[in-house]
């Protein structure tokens, strides 16, 4: 056995570096074998036929040999049973004994890697997914769906879609400030346990230091409905009937929260709630000493199948800025922008263009009409607003999903 084929030293315990080394050796081994036997096409059909193996195994060895990311290759490593089938096929087709030794050695190293860092193959796959810098969207959703189902049982509640719609507009009464219309929806909320209450909305406006709520004014988009429903700013025409029982309160840390009171379990108690507020004069549109970064988003406090967030921004309101998706864990604090609390998701922000012509979603029937109604009530022209969209299936829980961008210096707006 060569030095490159030697087992990993116990002193080298870094999971990522060990994985790269082991997978690198296996990749080289498999690629050499494939290229010697199949000098032309490296297709699944060609490899399966050349070695007399099943197409699935041929696909696996090709992925291991040629995947650009070693952590992607690691996901497709054959099981020990499949490795034996692969080794027997290589031997039957008269390949050199050194190839057989390399296959066995690489398999032993890979199994040793699993045992050193994980209690089972499933946990190892979780570690591999976490180190995949490019992200596997389907794999992430699969893991999150499992969490959604478990959380739905544990917490006794879930909903079909969490809706967040935010419209950022210039203030008409305070220079260089902006307002925000904030629409929240819980579509198809169900509880699976009796005698429970559930927080449905939480919101707060803070500066970069997260010290206090800004001196802004809150206005219900439908004041009469809010007065009728204990101050909760409901939009009754978009809610289920009869209207769910609600109450509003302020928490010790400055959060304004609305909550459902208990109802029937299962489909008999399914509810949909849509609320709408205008938050006036939230902050300047430019950077300030304690406010150089803007975050706009919504919290996830309910296990949900889909999170849908649309951010409409008046063109040029914040200048030419680059927006990025940030997801923060709320385990340590309900409000945090710390990198140490950031969760890494492969989902992205979609820039949809101006107006509401694209404000449709398969799981939100009537959503276009809702968006149009909000623009109309606020006397805004939707064609002047750019739409940024985030959709995340089975979002982490609890977390806060944000659109982040820098605030430009005030001088950049002066001409």
DAMO-V765271 format. One record per run of one state. SS is the DSSP state (~ for helix, > for strand, _ for the rest). FROM is the first residue (numbers start at 1). LEN is the number of residues. If there is no record, write none. Layout:
<<SS | FROM | LEN> <SS | FROM | LEN>>
//
This chain:
<<_ | 1 | 2> <~ | 3 | 3> <_ | 6 | 9> <~ | 15 | 23> <_ | 38 | 6> <~ | 44 | 8> <_ | 52 | 3> <~ | 55 | 12> <_ | 67 | 3> <~ | 70 | 6> <_ | 76 | 4> <~ | 80 | 13> <_ | 93 | 4> <~ | 97 | 21> <_ | 118 | 3> <~ | 121 | 11> <_ | 132 | 5> <~ | 137 | 19> <_ | 156 | 1> <> | 157 | 14> <_ | 171 | 6> <> | 177 | 15> <_ | 192 | 6> <> | 198 | 6> <_ | 204 | 13> <> | 217 | 4> <_ | 221 | 2> <~ | 223 | 6> <_ | 229 | 5> <> | 234 | 1> <_ | 235 | 1> <~ | 236 | 3> <_ | 239 | 7> <> | 246 | 5> <_ | 251 | 5> <> | 256 | 5> <_ | 261 | 5> <~ | 266 | 4> <_ | 270 | 1> <> | 271 | 14> <_ | 285 | 3> <> | 288 | 1> <_ | 289 | 2> <> | 291 | 1> <_ | 292 | 1> <> | 293 | 8> <_ | 301 | 3> <> | 304 | 11> <_ | 315 | 9> <> | 324 | 6> <_ | 330 | 9> <~ | 339 | 3> <> | 342 | 2> <_ | 344 | 6> <> | 350 | 5> <_ | 355 | 12> <~ | 367 | 11> <_ | 378 | 4> <~ | 382 | 3> <> | 385 | 9> <_ | 394 | 5> <> | 399 | 8> <_ | 407 | 3> <~ | 410 | 4> <_ | 414 | 2>>
//
